[in-house]
Amino acid sequence: IIVKPDLNGIHAFAFLWEKAARLVGMTEATISHSGDDDDFHKMPTALVIAFPDASKDMILNFVEMVSWMTENLPARGDHGVYLHASLIASTEVDIPAVRLERIQQYAEVSAEQNDMERQEKVVNTRTRKWVKRILVEQGICPFTRSDRMSGQGLTDLGIEPGSIAYHASFQDHPIGLFADTWRAISQMTKAGPNGREGVSSILLAAPAFDDDFDFWAGPVFALLEAGVVAAQAEAQVGVVCFHPKYATPDGTTWPGFGHMHSVPRLEKWFKEYTESNDSPSISELTTQQIAAGGAWQRRTPHATINVLRANQVRIIM
């Protein structure tokens, strides 16, 4: 039984995903068999975690997310059911608590695959070069003027520049991915938005999801957005979807927050721009070309989660 007082919101949510991933053997600490307290073979098969200062709704939303994975992820190849989560209801003590039970161990990771430091450096270098080439040199993001800092040009709106935090997750299951993602978000909020240690935004690459845009843009991002709401973090952060096979939404359905504007909306804005600027030479772009332009802006080297501070999201979106 673990009791975590004074932990709520983002940090409590990050703690939940971290413990869930460790329980089933998805984090680096547990699969490296380092011999410390987090060694997988020393982990119990079940944990009870209580948050005296957290919201019961947050715990309930976490349980619902894990339950969704239990019901839906077995259809994804080797991704089986690894974890059961349940809300502990007590009529005597009104303390939000969750019980996590490992159903089966995650697949072992070889020593070569577990060379995280080397792989992360390669992946982060690719992402950094993409930022410089697309966001900076092509001017796609006017608030990013280098591959190390973002939030420039927003001082008048009360936003100071901060560093870009590059991360890489080599998990191929949402439990492990969310543990890495929420850990990075927790670190970001603790660091603050500016100053020498401040973090303005996060770019977290997840190469294991490079070949499955539909799953990435659909269930993964829906769960991620639901997590932001569950952690009551809407006033602090927002998430934006990038992928090497990104496709601009066609407007027939709402893809959720964090996605490129739909093709019809981009066409409307493009038409208004060309008419107001009297630019007949570029007014002949087809719907397919406009859709391709929108997608191109979101095509990163790897499946990527961009975490921005909420005040930046309100300006950009």
SEZA-88744 format. One record per residue (C-alpha): x negated, y negated, z. Coordinates in steps of 0.05 Angstrom, whole numbers, plus 5000, padded with zeros to 4 digits. Example, Ala and Ser with C-alpha at 12.3 -4.5 7.8 and 13.67 -1.06 7.14 Angstrom:
475450905156472750215143
***
This chain:
500050005000497349324979500048675007498248034970500647415008499846714977499947024907505346814858506446624786500746734737495847014789500847514816502747734746495347814727494348234790500148694771497548834701490548934727492649454778497249794727491549854677486650114730491650614756492150954688484750864671485150324618480349804646472849804640471749894714475850534717473350874654466050734666465951194727461350704763462351024830465350404863472250344894475450264826472850924799478651264765477551924802478251564868484651214849491251464878496751704832501451164858500950464888505850024925504349274918508148754959508148004945511147635005510746964969512647184899519247184862523347814860525247634789517947664769517248374797523748584763521548314696514948684702518749324717523149214656517049114611513749754635520450124626520949874555514050154541516050814572522150874527519050614462511550704457511251474452513151384379506551014366501951584349497551764409500551224453504151634505507751474569502651304623506150924677512650874715514550244753520350124800522749554844522849724918529249474948529749405024535549155064531249055125525348665097526348185038519448235009518748354933514948994921513649474864511650204862507050414805506151154790501251444740504751954696498552154656491451924648489551494589484651804539477351784558472951264524466051484499459751134519459050844449466050554450464850294519459149844497463649254512458448714518455548824449462348904416465148294450459447864425460648084353468147974356467547304391462447064339467447234284472946844319468346254332466246224258473646244238475045654284469445254253471245434181478845364185480744934244474944454243472144404172478844484137482244034188487944514202488044314275486743564284485643674359479944174349473543834325468444354343468245104355466844984429471844454450479144304437484243784458480443204426484342584406489642674459486842224513492341704502497342254520493742434584490243054556482743094563478443554520476344224548472444834526475245414484474646074522473246654475475247354498475848034466480148624488478749314461485049614490489849944442495749974490499749374516498349544589490949464580491748884532496148504581491248634638485748304597490347744573493147554641486347594673483847074622490046634635488846674710481646474700483845894655488645614706483545674763478345314721482744714707483844364641477443944634470643794662464444214656468044864676474844664648478445084596482944764545485045394508483846144501482746564438483147294456481847784399484548504401481648894342485549534358491849184333488948924267492749414223499649334255502248634245509548824256508149124324503548544343508247984321514448344346514248754410507348534435508847794429515947874454513248204517507847674523512947114519517447474568511447514615510446754611517646674632517247214686511146884716514746214715508945944675512645574619510444914649503145144649501745544586504345754519502146314472501046284396500646884349494946994300493447624258489247814197495648034162499947454187506347334147510246684151517346804179522446794122527746434163532846994163531447164236528146794293521247094306520546784375516146244403508846204383509846344309508945924246515045524225519545884176518745834100525245424092522844914144515944874112519144764043523544214072517643854103513443944039519043643997519743054044512242944042511542963966517542503957515041994007507942003979509842033905505342643893508043003831501543383821502843803883510443813881510744443839508644933893513045553894516345853955511246413953505445913952508345534011509246184049502046384033499545714058503145794124500446504132493346304114493045834174494646404221490046944191484447054240479047594233482648014286489448034320488947434366492747134424491846374429493546104498494545354502496344914560503744734558502643994547498644164484504044634459509344094464505143634420503044154368509644524360
***
